[in-house]
Amino acid sequence: MNARSLRWVFGAVLLVATTLCLGCGSVVESSKLDPEVLKQAAQQGAGLSGEEKLDQVQAALADAYPTVIPREGRAWTLNDAEGAAGQVAVLYNSSWEYLIFVGSPVSADWSLGPYPGAEIRDFVLDGTMQCYVEGEFTFSDLGPGQEALLTSGETRSYRTSDGTWLLEYGRGNIPATLYADMLAPDPIASSLATGAGYLGISVVNELIRNFISEWMGLGGLTGLSGF
């Protein structure tokens, strides 16, 4: 089976998963994470930078969500989805929402969206980020403690300075963000999966595991075992 056929197969699987998630209210629980709480946690570690600041933010998140966010430890994975080269560490993932650290020692630029039924929030922890939505002729210049919001159906472009690190939170129709680029006509220009711009193809397995877990009433799973 060639790459194009594989993409259509994965797209079909994710389409079915999305339909099931949206069509069955017993599967998708209400969000476990509150954007306002996440924003407050993202503002921790004033005066710190790099990994020390991430440690402070993760500790604040664990204080707010002790059964959801691990207090210590994170596994970094190199990523180049959506053209944004950087690193990703997953803090929480379910079929309905995810929370990750993402960033890079060097600058990056990328675009996200449109993702119908999903929203993505990026909280700047360190460095600076410039962003704008389609049709805008000026950009927002964001620093530590500030937030960029990608709403349902919106497309936004981003550019970061060297050494920028973000806390990214996505919720809603997360599977749609995975197969949006899979079904694009050009197999070279599109990645096999974007995962809201960051999560790779291995997240498919986690979505299935989370779907079954939530259906059984066990709740979402923390982290990505295959990521």
C-alpha positions as CSV (number, residue, x, y, z in Angstrom):
1,M,0.0,0.0,0.0
2,N,1.5,3.3,-1.0
3,A,1.7,6.5,1.1
4,R,-1.4,8.1,-0.6
5,S,-3.5,5.0,0.1
6,L,-2.3,4.9,3.7
7,R,-3.3,8.5,4.2
8,W,-6.9,7.8,3.0
9,V,-7.1,4.7,5.3
10,F,-6.0,6.7,8.3
11,G,-8.3,9.6,7.3
12,A,-11.3,7.2,7.1
13,V,-10.4,5.7,10.6
14,L,-10.2,9.2,12.2
15,L,-13.4,10.3,10.4
16,V,-15.3,7.4,12.0
17,A,-13.7,8.1,15.4
18,T,-14.8,11.7,15.2
19,T,-18.3,10.8,14.2
20,L,-18.5,8.5,17.2
21,C,-17.1,11.0,19.6
22,L,-19.4,13.8,18.4
23,G,-22.5,11.5,18.2
24,C,-22.4,9.9,21.5
25,G,-22.6,12.2,24.5
26,S,-21.7,9.5,26.9
27,V,-18.3,9.2,25.4
28,V,-17.1,12.7,25.6
29,E,-17.1,14.1,29.1
30,S,-16.9,17.7,29.9
31,S,-13.5,19.3,29.7
32,K,-11.2,18.5,32.7
33,L,-9.0,21.6,32.2
34,D,-10.0,25.2,32.6
35,P,-8.3,27.8,30.3
36,E,-8.2,30.4,33.0
37,V,-6.5,28.0,35.4
38,L,-4.0,27.1,32.7
39,K,-3.3,30.8,32.0
40,Q,-2.6,31.4,35.7
41,A,-0.3,28.4,35.8
42,A,1.5,29.7,32.6
43,Q,2.3,33.0,34.5
44,Q,4.3,31.1,37.1
45,G,8.1,31.2,37.2
46,A,8.6,35.0,36.8
47,G,12.3,35.7,36.4
48,L,13.1,32.1,35.3
49,S,13.6,30.8,31.8
50,G,13.9,27.6,29.8
51,E,13.6,24.3,31.7
52,E,13.4,26.0,35.1
53,K,10.3,27.9,34.1
54,L,8.7,24.8,32.6
55,D,9.3,23.0,35.9
56,Q,7.5,25.8,37.8
57,V,4.6,25.8,35.4
58,Q,4.2,22.0,35.5
59,A,4.2,22.1,39.3
60,A,1.5,24.7,39.3
61,L,-0.5,22.6,36.8
62,A,-0.1,19.5,39.1
63,D,-1.3,21.6,42.1
64,A,-4.4,22.5,40.2
65,Y,-5.0,19.1,38.6
66,P,-3.2,16.5,40.8
67,T,-5.0,13.5,39.2
68,V,-4.5,14.7,35.6
69,I,-1.1,16.4,35.3
70,P,2.2,14.7,36.4
71,R,4.2,16.8,38.8
72,E,7.6,15.6,37.5
73,G,9.0,14.2,34.3
74,R,8.2,14.9,30.7
75,A,9.4,13.2,27.5
76,W,10.4,15.4,24.6
77,T,9.9,14.5,21.0
78,L,11.3,16.3,18.0
79,N,8.5,17.6,15.7
80,D,8.3,19.2,12.3
81,A,4.5,19.2,11.6
82,E,3.0,22.2,9.9
83,G,6.6,23.3,9.1
84,A,7.2,24.2,12.7
85,A,10.5,22.5,13.8
86,G,10.6,22.1,17.5
87,Q,10.1,19.9,20.5
88,V,6.9,18.6,22.1
89,A,6.2,17.2,25.6
90,V,2.7,15.8,26.3
91,L,1.2,16.6,29.7
92,Y,-2.3,15.3,29.1
93,N,-4.3,13.8,26.3
94,S,-7.8,12.5,25.7
95,S,-10.1,12.2,22.7
96,W,-11.6,15.6,23.7
97,E,-8.6,17.7,24.8
98,Y,-4.8,17.8,25.1
99,L,-2.2,19.9,26.9
100,I,1.5,20.1,25.8
101,F,4.7,22.0,26.2
102,V,6.1,23.0,22.8
103,G,9.0,25.2,21.7
104,S,12.4,25.4,20.2
105,P,15.9,26.9,21.0
106,V,15.7,28.4,17.5
107,S,13.0,30.5,15.8
108,A,10.1,28.9,13.9
109,D,7.0,29.9,11.9
110,W,3.9,27.9,11.0
111,S,0.2,28.1,10.4
112,L,-2.8,26.2,12.0
113,G,-6.4,25.7,11.0
114,P,-9.1,25.7,10.0
115,Y,-10.2,23.0,12.5
116,P,-14.1,23.0,12.7
117,G,-15.3,22.2,16.2
118,A,-11.9,22.7,17.9
119,E,-10.1,25.5,19.6
120,I,-6.4,25.9,20.4
121,R,-4.8,28.2,23.0
122,D,-1.1,29.0,23.1
123,F,0.2,30.5,26.3
124,V,3.7,32.1,25.9
125,L,6.0,30.9,28.7
126,D,9.3,32.2,27.4
127,G,10.5,34.3,24.4
128,T,8.1,36.1,22.0
129,M,5.5,35.0,19.5
130,Q,3.9,37.0,16.6
131,C,0.6,35.9,15.1
132,Y,-2.2,37.0,12.9
133,V,-5.4,35.5,11.4
134,E,-6.2,35.5,7.7
135,G,-7.3,38.9,6.4
136,E,-5.4,40.9,9.1
137,F,-2.8,43.3,8.0
138,T,-1.1,43.7,11.4
139,F,0.1,41.1,13.9
140,S,-0.1,40.6,17.6
141,D,3.2,40.6,19.4
142,L,3.0,38.4,22.5
143,G,5.3,37.8,25.4
144,P,5.4,35.7,28.5
145,G,2.0,35.4,30.2
146,Q,0.1,36.3,27.1
147,E,-2.2,34.1,25.1
148,A,-3.1,33.4,21.4
149,L,-6.5,31.8,20.7
150,L,-7.3,29.8,17.5
151,T,-11.1,29.5,17.3
152,S,-13.2,26.9,15.4
153,G,-12.9,27.4,11.7
154,E,-10.2,30.0,11.9
155,T,-6.7,30.0,10.3
156,R,-3.8,31.7,12.1
157,S,-0.1,32.1,11.3
158,Y,2.6,32.2,13.9
159,R,6.3,33.1,14.2
160,T,8.5,32.8,17.3
161,S,11.8,34.1,18.4
162,D,14.8,32.0,19.4
163,G,14.2,30.2,22.7
164,T,10.4,30.5,22.7
165,W,8.4,27.9,24.7
166,L,4.6,27.6,24.9
167,L,1.9,25.8,26.9
168,E,-0.6,24.7,24.3
169,Y,-4.1,23.6,25.1
170,G,-6.6,22.2,22.5
171,R,-10.1,20.9,23.0
172,G,-13.2,20.0,21.0
173,N,-13.1,18.0,17.8
174,I,-9.5,16.9,18.2
175,P,-9.7,14.1,15.6
176,A,-10.7,16.6,13.0
177,T,-7.3,18.4,13.5
178,L,-5.6,15.0,12.7
179,Y,-7.3,14.2,9.4
180,A,-7.7,17.7,8.1
181,D,-4.3,17.5,6.2
182,M,-4.5,13.7,5.6
183,L,-7.2,14.2,3.0
184,A,-5.4,17.0,1.1
185,P,-4.8,16.2,-2.6
186,D,-1.0,16.6,-2.4
187,P,0.7,13.8,-0.5
188,I,4.1,15.6,-0.4
189,A,2.9,19.0,0.7
190,S,0.8,17.6,3.5
191,S,2.0,15.6,6.5
192,L,0.3,12.3,7.3
193,A,-1.2,13.8,10.4
194,T,-1.0,17.2,12.1
195,G,-2.5,16.5,15.5
196,A,-3.5,20.2,16.0
197,G,-0.2,21.1,14.4
198,Y,1.9,19.1,16.8
199,L,0.8,15.5,17.6
200,G,2.1,12.9,15.2
201,I,0.6,9.8,13.6
202,S,1.1,7.7,16.8
203,V,-1.6,9.7,18.5
204,V,-4.1,7.6,16.4
205,N,-3.5,4.7,18.7
206,E,-4.0,6.9,21.8
207,L,-7.2,8.3,20.5
208,I,-8.6,4.8,20.1
209,R,-7.3,3.8,23.6
210,N,-8.9,7.0,25.1
211,F,-12.1,6.4,23.2
212,I,-12.4,2.9,24.7
213,S,-11.3,4.1,28.1
214,E,-13.9,7.0,28.2
215,W,-16.6,4.7,26.9
216,M,-15.9,2.3,29.8
217,G,-16.1,5.2,32.2
218,L,-12.4,5.2,33.1
219,G,-11.7,8.8,31.9
220,G,-8.9,10.0,29.6
221,L,-5.3,8.8,29.7
222,T,-2.3,10.9,30.7
223,G,0.4,11.2,28.2
224,L,1.1,9.3,25.0
225,S,2.6,5.9,25.4
226,G,3.5,5.6,21.7
227,F,4.5,9.2,21.1
